[in-house]
């Protein structure tokens, strides 16, 4: 039976790597781990850090063997063995897992130790995988000090809480007696991070950290707050005693002490936690467990489910995907790849040329509205002349859009129908103005291409032979990457290698094919009455 949340009663942490493959057969979301290393009632605080290495090793093995599982080690029993009775977890426990055999009376006793465990929940004794099947790597984090503190502090982005974050937080919790303060980097400080547009909102990250901390140890107070500068309250809060720092932030930690000296408050002691290798070696990803790697793996995958229902003018077939994004973001190259995989494709930039053609209704309207000087001798619209009129005049640009966009939409709808008649089940509508023009209402979902602004400027200069000033001006007139991402169901980035772009496209194509084929099969089934 597969459930969302399970609790593993662990007696031998050395075998955790061998147990995790079996855990994955029963739990697919959250795994709590209860480990009590003590055979006594009272544990002195100086003993807590003795277990940091073991707890961190468990998190490391989880990152190696079950990356998609949210592992949470309950530290209450380590800090206070008597608290193992009536531990209250944030999520309801649906299954109890054991690494050794217990009789029925012992199983019922275990169930009664946790508030959020249903007495009728199932229990499983896990068979460890064969030693030869598991490569048990090691994460070496020697405990350099057994000191504990009343007030501990830690700062970070904490986007999509992962095992590297948990190791940092675990270090702080096992060294804290009274209050643990965690600063969460606010959005204004994230603009230089890789794919920062995909970082979770600050409030969501704060809630995730707080819930995690309260889950693993409710015996101390937590203050999880946003920070708007690199140092937050650490530069002048007099109560702080110890700072947990990663190997990447140790230089900043030293600067914090310099600032504290200037502010006449005592300096902080440091505990440094090394970076954890993710065991991957690619041109795109960093060789460490990091939020930026996780964000890269989101490219091409679902960020949110589609909710749009197309109006009756398009019916429910084919499945229409609106592809948009900023200038030079790679929309055309992504569209080309989907065409090669079997999608129908409509380039709205080409439609614009069609509706401007001499003899069309729009051509006459444009000349009447903006004057005969925008027309060439053969009747075609002089786009450069028209652009000079509307480029720096919002009122004139609005006039143009109000004429052009409806004409383009009409042609686009006709082309979608034609592609469906030709047998295409999925049609990609590529349009830079998709969101501005409101054409998302014609689409089942929205896909977006983004690249860093500096890369877009570089491409514009090389592709269009523009000056840097002109390139920046064009980019600034468009929605930002974050605005595009806000509307997106799936996001792509062509910033990296062509192979990485292809991988993103294939992930998205599989998602859409599975959904469209399932929908088609279901509709056919109901139509035939065989369901």
QUIGI-V645887 format. One record per helix or strand. SS is the DSSP state (h for helix, s for strand). FROM is the first residue (numbers start at 1). LEN is the number of residues. Records with the same first field share a line. If there is no record, write none. Layout:
SS: FROM-LEN + FROM-LEN
This chain:
s: 3-7 + 27-8 + 70-5 + 87-1 + 93-6 + 114-1 + 117-9 + 149-8 + 176-10 + 221-7 + 242-5 + 269-5 + 302-1 + 319-7 + 344-4 + 375-1 + 381-1 + 426-5 + 445-5 + 490-3
h: 13-11 + 45-21 + 76-4 + 81-4 + 104-8 + 131-3 + 163-11 + 187-3 + 196-3 + 202-15 + 232-4 + 250-13 + 291-8 + 331-11 + 348-8 + 361-10 + 372-3 + 383-8 + 394-28 + 439-4 + 453-12 + 468-9 + 481-7 + 498-31
